[in-house]
Amino acid sequence: MNESRRVLVVEDDALLRSLIADGISGSGFTVIVAANAVEAKKAVLDFDPDVAVLDIELGTGPTGLDVADYITRQIPHIAIVLLTHLPDPRFAGKDSKAIPKRAAYIRKESITQPGALVEIIERVLRDEMDSDLRQDLDPERPLGALSKSQISVLRSVALGLSNAEIAEQRDSTVRAVEQLISRTLVAVGIEGNPSISTRTAAARAYIEAAGLPVPNDAGSNG
């Protein structure tokens, strides 16, 4: 019976947190919510959930991946559903090894049908970890063909960092950064050198892939 199952929902967006919690509790689960990693860790200890539904981006501080790692090390019987806009963990500076074995990785955009998240939760609780529950490994995901370094440099461009600032951040040379950006632009189908126009296009490619709102001047201060 679902009534005996407890779900922890960790989401920093208040409206989305409420919607997710209401949808799950409406299917008979007992639900508790948390807005950040600190609240999540306390809830894990106090509430002892059967499954944790974790957003990855939780504002400043630890991410949902950090919470997942904490759960895996401290209370491994808790199943995990990572529910995020990010196509894969590289957008959070991690790789697929950061995803616990007993965890689903689901993009929020794919939850389009009522009850879809509840079905995913039930499958994870039954240890039915089929490949469709690991959308971070989907070869068709946005920017899936890029390397971790290419994703990282796109993120830096989207943040408006100059080549010199990116080189300092990466402990590299400006020339090496220029070459990395050039290869990345080719990989995402943006032709030309990293000028203002191509930097804007590169920033938009990252922002759209990460499921973020696209500002009119994305990357224009490169």
Contacts in CASP RR format, 6 or more apart in sequence:
PFRMAT RR
TARGET T0000
AUTHOR 0000-0000-0000
METHOD contacts of the structure
MODEL  1
MNESRRVLVVEDDALLRSLIADGISGSGFTVIVAANAVEAKKAVLDFDPD
VAVLDIELGTGPTGLDVADYITRQIPHIAIVLLTHLPDPRFAGKDSKAIP
KRAAYIRKESITQPGALVEIIERVLRDEMDSDLRQDLDPERPLGALSKSQ
ISVLRSVALGLSNAEIAEQRDSTVRAVEQLISRTLVAVGIEGNPSISTRT
AAARAYIEAAGLPVPNDAGSNG
2 27 0 8 1.000
2 28 0 8 1.000
2 29 0 8 1.000
3 28 0 8 1.000
3 29 0 8 1.000
3 30 0 8 1.000
5 28 0 8 1.000
5 29 0 8 1.000
5 30 0 8 1.000
5 50 0 8 1.000
5 51 0 8 1.000
5 125 0 8 1.000
6 29 0 8 1.000
6 30 0 8 1.000
6 31 0 8 1.000
6 32 0 8 1.000
6 47 0 8 1.000
6 48 0 8 1.000
6 49 0 8 1.000
6 50 0 8 1.000
6 51 0 8 1.000
7 24 0 8 1.000
7 29 0 8 1.000
7 30 0 8 1.000
7 31 0 8 1.000
7 32 0 8 1.000
7 49 0 8 1.000
7 50 0 8 1.000
7 51 0 8 1.000
7 52 0 8 1.000
7 53 0 8 1.000
7 121 0 8 1.000
8 31 0 8 1.000
8 32 0 8 1.000
8 33 0 8 1.000
8 34 0 8 1.000
8 40 0 8 1.000
8 43 0 8 1.000
8 44 0 8 1.000
8 47 0 8 1.000
8 49 0 8 1.000
8 51 0 8 1.000
8 52 0 8 1.000
8 53 0 8 1.000
9 17 0 8 1.000
9 20 0 8 1.000
9 21 0 8 1.000
9 24 0 8 1.000
9 31 0 8 1.000
9 32 0 8 1.000
9 33 0 8 1.000
9 34 0 8 1.000
9 52 0 8 1.000
9 53 0 8 1.000
10 33 0 8 1.000
10 34 0 8 1.000
10 35 0 8 1.000
10 36 0 8 1.000
10 37 0 8 1.000
10 39 0 8 1.000
10 40 0 8 1.000
10 43 0 8 1.000
10 52 0 8 1.000
10 53 0 8 1.000
10 54 0 8 1.000
10 55 0 8 1.000
10 58 0 8 1.000
10 64 0 8 1.000
10 67 0 8 1.000
11 17 0 8 1.000
11 20 0 8 1.000
11 33 0 8 1.000
11 35 0 8 1.000
11 53 0 8 1.000
11 55 0 8 1.000
11 83 0 8 1.000
12 35 0 8 1.000
12 36 0 8 1.000
12 55 0 8 1.000
12 57 0 8 1.000
12 58 0 8 1.000
12 59 0 8 1.000
13 55 0 8 1.000
14 35 0 8 1.000
17 33 0 8 1.000
17 35 0 8 1.000
18 33 0 8 1.000
20 53 0 8 1.000
20 83 0 8 1.000
20 117 0 8 1.000
21 31 0 8 1.000
21 33 0 8 1.000
23 115 0 8 1.000
23 117 0 8 1.000
23 118 0 8 1.000
24 31 0 8 1.000
24 53 0 8 1.000
24 117 0 8 1.000
24 118 0 8 1.000
24 121 0 8 1.000
25 31 0 8 1.000
27 115 0 8 1.000
27 118 0 8 1.000
29 118 0 8 1.000
29 121 0 8 1.000
32 43 0 8 1.000
32 47 0 8 1.000
32 49 0 8 1.000
34 40 0 8 1.000
34 42 0 8 1.000
34 43 0 8 1.000
35 58 0 8 1.000
36 58 0 8 1.000
36 59 0 8 1.000
36 61 0 8 1.000
36 62 0 8 1.000
37 58 0 8 1.000
37 61 0 8 1.000
37 62 0 8 1.000
37 63 0 8 1.000
37 64 0 8 1.000
37 66 0 8 1.000
37 67 0 8 1.000
38 62 0 8 1.000
40 52 0 8 1.000
40 54 0 8 1.000
40 64 0 8 1.000
40 67 0 8 1.000
41 67 0 8 1.000
41 70 0 8 1.000
43 49 0 8 1.000
44 52 0 8 1.000
44 67 0 8 1.000
44 70 0 8 1.000
44 71 0 8 1.000
44 74 0 8 1.000
44 75 0 8 1.000
44 78 0 8 1.000
48 75 0 8 1.000
48 78 0 8 1.000
49 78 0 8 1.000
50 78 0 8 1.000
50 79 0 8 1.000
50 125 0 8 1.000
51 78 0 8 1.000
51 79 0 8 1.000
51 80 0 8 1.000
51 81 0 8 1.000
51 121 0 8 1.000
51 124 0 8 1.000
51 125 0 8 1.000
52 67 0 8 1.000
52 68 0 8 1.000
52 71 0 8 1.000
52 78 0 8 1.000
52 79 0 8 1.000
52 80 0 8 1.000
52 81 0 8 1.000
53 81 0 8 1.000
53 83 0 8 1.000
53 117 0 8 1.000
53 121 0 8 1.000
54 64 0 8 1.000
54 67 0 8 1.000
54 68 0 8 1.000
54 80 0 8 1.000
54 81 0 8 1.000
54 82 0 8 1.000
54 83 0 8 1.000
55 64 0 8 1.000
55 82 0 8 1.000
55 83 0 8 1.000
55 84 0 8 1.000
56 63 0 8 1.000
56 64 0 8 1.000
56 65 0 8 1.000
56 82 0 8 1.000
56 84 0 8 1.000
56 86 0 8 1.000
56 89 0 8 1.000
56 92 0 8 1.000
57 63 0 8 1.000
57 64 0 8 1.000
57 84 0 8 1.000
57 85 0 8 1.000
57 86 0 8 1.000
57 92 0 8 1.000
58 64 0 8 1.000
58 67 0 8 1.000
63 92 0 8 1.000
64 82 0 8 1.000
65 82 0 8 1.000
65 89 0 8 1.000
65 92 0 8 1.000
65 94 0 8 1.000
65 98 0 8 1.000
65 99 0 8 1.000
68 80 0 8 1.000
68 82 0 8 1.000
68 98 0 8 1.000
68 99 0 8 1.000
68 100 0 8 1.000
68 103 0 8 1.000
69 98 0 8 1.000
69 100 0 8 1.000
71 78 0 8 1.000
71 80 0 8 1.000
71 100 0 8 1.000
72 80 0 8 1.000
72 100 0 8 1.000
76 102 0 8 1.000
79 102 0 8 1.000
79 103 0 8 1.000
79 121 0 8 1.000
79 124 0 8 1.000
79 125 0 8 1.000
79 127 0 8 1.000
80 100 0 8 1.000
80 102 0 8 1.000
80 103 0 8 1.000
80 104 0 8 1.000
80 124 0 8 1.000
81 103 0 8 1.000
81 104 0 8 1.000
81 106 0 8 1.000
81 117 0 8 1.000
81 120 0 8 1.000
81 121 0 8 1.000
81 124 0 8 1.000
82 99 0 8 1.000
82 103 0 8 1.000
82 104 0 8 1.000
82 105 0 8 1.000
82 106 0 8 1.000
83 106 0 8 1.000
83 108 0 8 1.000
83 111 0 8 1.000
83 117 0 8 1.000
84 105 0 8 1.000
84 106 0 8 1.000
84 107 0 8 1.000
84 108 0 8 1.000
85 107 0 8 1.000
85 108 0 8 1.000
85 109 0 8 1.000
85 210 0 8 1.000
85 211 0 8 1.000
85 212 0 8 1.000
86 92 0 8 1.000
86 107 0 8 1.000
86 210 0 8 1.000
86 211 0 8 1.000
87 107 0 8 1.000
87 135 0 8 1.000
87 136 0 8 1.000
87 141 0 8 1.000
87 142 0 8 1.000
87 143 0 8 1.000
87 144 0 8 1.000
87 209 0 8 1.000
87 210 0 8 1.000
88 96 0 8 1.000
88 105 0 8 1.000
88 136 0 8 1.000
88 137 0 8 1.000
88 141 0 8 1.000
88 144 0 8 1.000
89 95 0 8 1.000
89 96 0 8 1.000
89 98 0 8 1.000
89 99 0 8 1.000
89 105 0 8 1.000
89 136 0 8 1.000
90 146 0 8 1.000
90 148 0 8 1.000
90 151 0 8 1.000
90 152 0 8 1.000
91 151 0 8 1.000
91 155 0 8 1.000
91 209 0 8 1.000
91 210 0 8 1.000
93 148 0 8 1.000
93 151 0 8 1.000
93 152 0 8 1.000
95 148 0 8 1.000
96 136 0 8 1.000
96 137 0 8 1.000
99 105 0 8 1.000
99 134 0 8 1.000
99 136 0 8 1.000
101 129 0 8 1.000
102 124 0 8 1.000
102 127 0 8 1.000
102 129 0 8 1.000
103 124 0 8 1.000
104 120 0 8 1.000
104 123 0 8 1.000
104 124 0 8 1.000
104 129 0 8 1.000
104 133 0 8 1.000
104 134 0 8 1.000
105 133 0 8 1.000
105 134 0 8 1.000
105 135 0 8 1.000
105 136 0 8 1.000
105 137 0 8 1.000
106 117 0 8 1.000
106 120 0 8 1.000
106 133 0 8 1.000
106 135 0 8 1.000
107 135 0 8 1.000
107 141 0 8 1.000
109 211 0 8 1.000
110 116 0 8 1.000
110 135 0 8 1.000
111 117 0 8 1.000
120 133 0 8 1.000
123 129 0 8 1.000
123 130 0 8 1.000
123 133 0 8 1.000
124 133 0 8 1.000
131 137 0 8 1.000
135 141 0 8 1.000
139 145 0 8 1.000
142 208 0 8 1.000
142 209 0 8 1.000
143 151 0 8 1.000
143 154 0 8 1.000
143 188 0 8 1.000
143 205 0 8 1.000
143 206 0 8 1.000
143 209 0 8 1.000
145 187 0 8 1.000
146 154 0 8 1.000
146 184 0 8 1.000
146 187 0 8 1.000
146 188 0 8 1.000
149 180 0 8 1.000
150 180 0 8 1.000
150 183 0 8 1.000
150 184 0 8 1.000
150 187 0 8 1.000
151 206 0 8 1.000
152 170 0 8 1.000
153 166 0 8 1.000
153 170 0 8 1.000
153 177 0 8 1.000
153 180 0 8 1.000
153 181 0 8 1.000
153 184 0 8 1.000
154 184 0 8 1.000
154 188 0 8 1.000
154 202 0 8 1.000
154 203 0 8 1.000
154 205 0 8 1.000
154 206 0 8 1.000
155 206 0 8 1.000
156 165 0 8 1.000
156 166 0 8 1.000
156 169 0 8 1.000
157 166 0 8 1.000
157 181 0 8 1.000
157 194 0 8 1.000
157 199 0 8 1.000
157 202 0 8 1.000
157 203 0 8 1.000
157 206 0 8 1.000
157 219 0 8 1.000
157 222 0 8 1.000
158 202 0 8 1.000
158 203 0 8 1.000
158 206 0 8 1.000
158 207 0 8 1.000
158 218 0 8 1.000
158 219 0 8 1.000
160 199 0 8 1.000
160 203 0 8 1.000
160 219 0 8 1.000
160 221 0 8 1.000
160 222 0 8 1.000
161 169 0 8 1.000
161 222 0 8 1.000
162 222 0 8 1.000
163 174 0 8 1.000
163 177 0 8 1.000
163 178 0 8 1.000
163 181 0 8 1.000
163 194 0 8 1.000
164 174 0 8 1.000
166 172 0 8 1.000
166 177 0 8 1.000
166 181 0 8 1.000
167 173 0 8 1.000
167 174 0 8 1.000
167 176 0 8 1.000
167 177 0 8 1.000
170 176 0 8 1.000
170 177 0 8 1.000
178 194 0 8 1.000
181 194 0 8 1.000
181 202 0 8 1.000
182 192 0 8 1.000
182 193 0 8 1.000
182 194 0 8 1.000
184 202 0 8 1.000
185 191 0 8 1.000
185 192 0 8 1.000
185 194 0 8 1.000
185 198 0 8 1.000
185 201 0 8 1.000
185 202 0 8 1.000
188 202 0 8 1.000
188 205 0 8 1.000
190 198 0 8 1.000
190 201 0 8 1.000
190 202 0 8 1.000
190 205 0 8 1.000
191 198 0 8 1.000
192 198 0 8 1.000
194 202 0 8 1.000
196 220 0 8 1.000
196 222 0 8 1.000
199 219 0 8 1.000
199 220 0 8 1.000
199 222 0 8 1.000
200 217 0 8 1.000
200 218 0 8 1.000
200 219 0 8 1.000
200 220 0 8 1.000
202 219 0 8 1.000
203 218 0 8 1.000
203 219 0 8 1.000
204 214 0 8 1.000
204 218 0 8 1.000
204 219 0 8 1.000
207 213 0 8 1.000
207 214 0 8 1.000
207 215 0 8 1.000
207 218 0 8 1.000
208 214 0 8 1.000
END
